[in-house]
């Protein structure tokens, strides 16, 4: 005799989908076109002696936000690949996948598999309070970089709108290290 099927558990309420598991609607190509027009191709950046590139160890770590806030001499490595032996700051989130990606990039650098000059690791906190295990792993990974700086968790950078540099002394000092002669991008 077959066992009776258990009733499915009630799904947790999601702020976007409510009690539904998924939403169907417009086809993805049309929806993408309707929501956000194709952005213009970014013009080639002006490269000077002060130019540095930010390269994300993994996606979604805030490279574009940091580059936009830091000024014209800081280039988003996801939009414009670093030139040969360019000075690069690796940007990584403080979650395990981000830290492992930063460690792998350091290993690739040690093997000579990257064409740029890694100057520093910039750790972006992915939450307000890091666990001991995360802090320990972050310290271990940062030990293989010539220099490490951190950006605290900044909730406003995860919301729609134009991000601003907070009054945090740490953030101000990191931005000054990235672009000592910061000129705001237009």
ABEGO torsion letter per residue (X at the ends): XBBBBBBBBBBBBBAAAEABABBBBBBAAAAAAAABBBBBBBBBBBBBAABBBBBBABBGAGAAAAAAAAEAABBBAAABBBBBGBBBBBBBBABAAAAAAAAAAAAAAAAGABABBBABBBBBBABABBBAAAAAAAAAAAAABABBBBBBBBAAAABBEBBBBBABAAAAAAAAAABABBBBBX
